[in-house]
Amino acid sequence: MSLLDVHKLEARHGLLKAVRGIDLAIRSGERLALVGANGAGKTTLLRTLAGIHPASAGSITFDGEDLTSLPAHVRAAKGIALVPEGRKLFGSMTVAENLQVAASAGRSGHWNFETVVDAFPQLKPKLKALASALSGGQQQAVAIGRALMTNPRLLLLDEVSLGLSPAAVQGVYDSLAQVVAMKTTLVLVEQDLQRTFDFADRIVCVLEGTVVASGLTSELTRDEVMAHYFGHRSQPAAEV
């Protein structure tokens, strides 16, 4: 059985249907990448999975339990964590405080303050600094570390490398290797296709709120993904 099963999921922004009938099945320990142009519905999908945005139809099942109507804090307590686009840190709080506030989820596991800081060594000299004073790469490290403090079984990462320098992106992905080693299930939105192919097990292409293609990274080519990205080969995909 899949860890996460999404069936005919829909989500709206007013009259706009941003997510339209998505079916998705994610195995425990899998690394899945969502690929698509801006406005394709990727962020809304992640926010709906995390419970931050309401589903207007369909269902979300996590480890056999229907979470569709449950709020975000309950989903976090059950093991779903979102690293949002733009990081959304508490800028007036220190790095240490940003990490510690997430411990309120109350889940036990490998991740705690010490193990998170060990995984993101770039944060060690910055623990007393305000989050607003950090570089983009350091802020992303804090955002991921804060999510890990909840000991998630499913980690949702939105726009991992957006606005970061190549060196900062490499540092973030180097640290994510430790998350992968813990067999955490990952769903990420990443605009850098090379990073996507290097990191993910499977790619799901999203166009105008629907899944138009899905496949293992070992079986897809960059040209195929780019064609779906721009809708040149779009066709409905049933079950992924």
C-alpha positions in Angstrom: 0.0 0.0 0.0 1.2 3.5 -0.8 2.1 5.9 2.0 0.1 8.7 0.3 -2.9 8.2 -2.0 -4.6 11.1 -3.7 -7.8 10.5 -5.5 -9.6 12.9 -7.8 -8.3 15.8 -5.8 -9.5 19.3 -6.6 -8.6 22.7 -5.1 -9.8 26.2 -6.0 -8.8 29.8 -5.7 -12.2 31.4 -5.9 -13.7 30.4 -9.2 -10.3 29.2 -10.5 -9.8 25.4 -10.3 -6.0 25.2 -9.6 -5.9 21.5 -9.0 -8.2 19.4 -11.2 -8.9 15.8 -10.5 -5.4 14.7 -9.6 -4.7 11.0 -8.8 -1.4 10.3 -7.2 0.1 7.4 -5.3 3.4 7.8 -3.4 5.4 4.9 -1.9 7.1 5.0 1.4 10.7 6.2 1.0 10.1 7.5 -2.6 11.5 10.8 -3.9 9.0 12.3 -6.3 9.4 15.6 -8.2 6.5 17.7 -9.5 7.5 19.5 -12.6 5.5 22.2 -14.5 5.5 25.9 -15.5 4.5 28.7 -13.1 0.8 28.5 -12.5 0.5 24.8 -13.2 -0.9 24.1 -9.7 2.2 22.5 -8.1 2.2 24.8 -5.0 -1.5 24.6 -4.5 -1.2 20.8 -4.7 1.5 20.7 -2.0 -0.5 23.2 0.2 -3.6 21.1 -0.1 -1.7 17.9 0.8 -0.4 19.7 3.9 -3.8 21.0 4.9 -3.1 24.6 4.5 -5.3 25.0 1.4 -8.7 23.2 1.5 -9.7 20.5 -1.0 -12.9 21.2 -2.9 -13.3 17.6 -4.0 -11.5 14.3 -3.9 -9.6 12.6 -1.1 -6.2 12.5 0.6 -5.3 9.2 2.3 -2.1 9.0 4.4 -1.0 5.6 5.7 -4.5 4.3 5.3 -6.2 7.2 7.0 -8.4 9.8 5.3 -7.0 13.2 6.1 -9.0 15.2 3.6 -10.9 17.2 6.2 -8.2 17.5 8.8 -6.4 20.8 9.5 -2.7 21.3 8.9 -1.6 21.0 12.6 -3.3 17.6 12.8 -1.5 16.4 9.6 1.8 17.7 11.0 1.2 15.6 14.1 0.6 12.6 11.9 3.9 13.1 10.0 3.3 15.5 7.1 5.6 18.6 6.9 5.7 21.4 4.3 8.7 23.6 3.4 6.8 26.4 1.7 7.9 28.5 -1.2 9.6 31.6 0.1 10.6 29.8 3.3 8.1 31.7 5.6 10.4 32.0 8.5 9.8 34.1 11.7 12.2 36.9 10.7 12.3 38.5 14.2 13.2 35.2 15.8 16.7 33.6 15.9 17.6 30.5 13.9 17.5 28.5 17.1 14.1 29.8 18.0 12.8 29.0 14.5 13.9 25.4 14.8 12.7 24.9 18.4 9.2 26.2 17.7 8.5 23.2 15.4 9.2 20.8 18.2 5.7 21.4 19.4 4.4 18.9 16.9 5.4 16.4 19.6 6.6 13.5 17.2 9.5 11.5 18.4 12.2 10.3 16.0 15.7 10.8 14.7 15.4 14.6 14.2 16.0 17.0 17.1 17.8 20.3 17.5 21.3 18.6 17.6 20.7 16.3 14.6 19.2 19.1 12.5 22.1 21.4 13.2 24.5 18.5 12.4 22.7 18.0 9.0 23.0 21.7 8.2 26.4 22.7 9.4 26.1 26.1 7.7 23.7 27.0 10.5 26.0 26.3 13.4 27.6 29.8 13.5 24.2 31.4 12.9 22.1 30.0 15.7 21.8 33.3 17.5 21.3 35.4 14.4 17.9 36.6 13.4 16.3 34.6 10.5 15.8 37.9 8.6 19.5 38.5 8.5 20.4 35.2 6.8 21.3 34.6 3.2 18.8 32.8 1.0 20.6 29.5 1.3 20.8 29.7 5.0 17.1 30.6 5.2 16.3 27.6 3.1 18.4 25.4 5.4 16.4 26.7 8.4 13.1 26.1 6.7 14.0 22.5 5.9 15.4 22.0 9.4 12.3 23.4 11.0 10.2 20.9 9.0 12.5 18.1 10.1 12.1 19.0 13.7 8.5 17.6 13.4 10.0 14.2 12.4 7.9 13.9 9.3 7.3 10.7 7.4 6.4 12.8 4.3 8.3 16.0 3.6 6.9 18.4 1.0 9.5 20.8 -0.5 8.3 23.7 -2.6 10.8 25.4 -4.9 13.9 24.1 -3.3 16.4 26.1 -5.3 14.4 29.2 -6.1 16.4 32.4 -5.8 19.5 30.7 -4.5 23.1 30.8 -5.8 24.5 27.5 -7.3 26.7 27.1 -4.2 23.8 27.5 -1.8 21.7 25.0 -3.8 24.5 22.5 -3.6 24.7 23.0 0.1 21.0 22.4 0.5 21.0 19.2 -1.6 24.1 18.0 0.3 22.2 18.2 3.5 19.1 16.6 2.0 21.3 13.5 1.5 20.9 12.8 5.2 17.1 13.1 4.9 17.2 10.6 2.1 19.3 8.3 4.2 16.6 8.2 6.8 14.1 6.9 4.2 11.9 9.9 4.5 9.3 10.2 1.7 9.9 13.4 -0.3 7.8 15.3 -2.7 9.6 18.3 -4.2 8.9 21.1 -6.6 12.1 22.0 -8.4 12.6 24.1 -11.5 16.2 22.9 -12.2 15.6 19.8 -14.3 19.1 18.5 -13.9 18.7 18.6 -10.1 15.4 16.9 -10.6 16.8 14.0 -12.6 19.8 13.7 -10.2 17.7 13.6 -7.0 14.2 12.2 -7.7 13.1 8.6 -8.3 10.1 9.7 -10.3 8.8 12.8 -12.1 5.2 13.9 -12.4 4.5 16.6 -15.0 1.7 19.0 -14.1 -0.1 21.2 -16.6 -3.0 23.5 -15.8 -3.8 21.6 -12.6 -3.8 18.1 -14.0 -1.1 15.4 -14.3 -0.2 14.9 -17.9 2.7 12.5 -17.6 4.6 10.4 -15.0 7.6 8.2 -15.1 10.8 7.0 -13.5 13.7 9.4 -14.0 15.7 6.5 -15.4 13.0 6.1 -18.1 12.3 9.7 -19.0 14.4 12.1 -21.1 14.8 15.9 -20.6 13.2 16.5 -24.0 10.1 14.4 -23.0 9.7 16.3 -19.7 10.2 19.7 -21.4 7.6 18.8 -24.0 5.0 18.0 -21.3 6.2 21.1 -19.3 5.1 23.3 -22.1 2.0 21.3 -23.0 3.3 20.1 -26.4 2.5 16.5 -25.6 -0.1 16.9 -22.9 -2.6 14.1 -22.4 -4.5 13.0 -19.4 -2.7 10.5 -17.1 -5.0 8.2 -15.1 -3.2 6.7 -12.1 0.3 7.7 -11.1 
